[in-house]
């Protein structure tokens, strides 16, 4: 891990099996104290507010699935790759459903079997992550 990685004890930071650290959070909550992300993936229905770091928008309505699944897959891959050397954040409005779904897909990219990815994220990020049956099905069928 690089010196620019997240502190693994910070709220919302999840360690992937490879050792990469990635932070999930809700955009409706205040920015947590500590270092800022270097890259973020925002999972929201409308264009997100501008931030002071590089970010990428994936159009994704609350409680649903990404509008463009190919774009989402590319964003998840970019987040996973950059998390090796940068502070990467994945965020939606509340930080649970869409964020949890994206983190579960990123966990699949990191080697977690798709059938186990929701459980992994619920154990290591938030027990309520991945909120709807179709989000769980999306993760179970997710292929890197």
C-alpha positions, 0 to 999 in steps of 0.5 A: 500500500502506498503512503497515500492510502486511507487509514484502515480504521476510518469510518467507511474504509473497506479493505479488499482481499488484495489489501487495497483500501477503498472508502464508501460514503453518503454524499448527503453526509458531511465530508469525514475528517482526514485526508481527501480522496484523490479519485471518487466515483459518484453514483447518483441520478443527476450530475453531482456537485463539483469537488476538489479532486478528480471524480467520475459520475455514474448515472444511477437512480436511488434503489435501482441499477446503473443506467449504463452498465458498461460505464459502471463496469468501467468506473468500478475497474478504474476505482479498483485499479486506482485504489492500489496507489490512491485514496479512492472513494465510492459515494451515493446519496446515503452511502448504503445501497448504490455504494454497497452494490458498487463496492461488492462489484469492486470486491468481485474484481479483487477476487471475491466470488460474486456469490459471496460479494454482498456478504463480504461488503456487509461484513467489512463495510456496512451491514445494510449494504446492497439494499434491493433484490435487483442490486443483490442479483446484479452483484451475483451475476457480475463478471469482471 
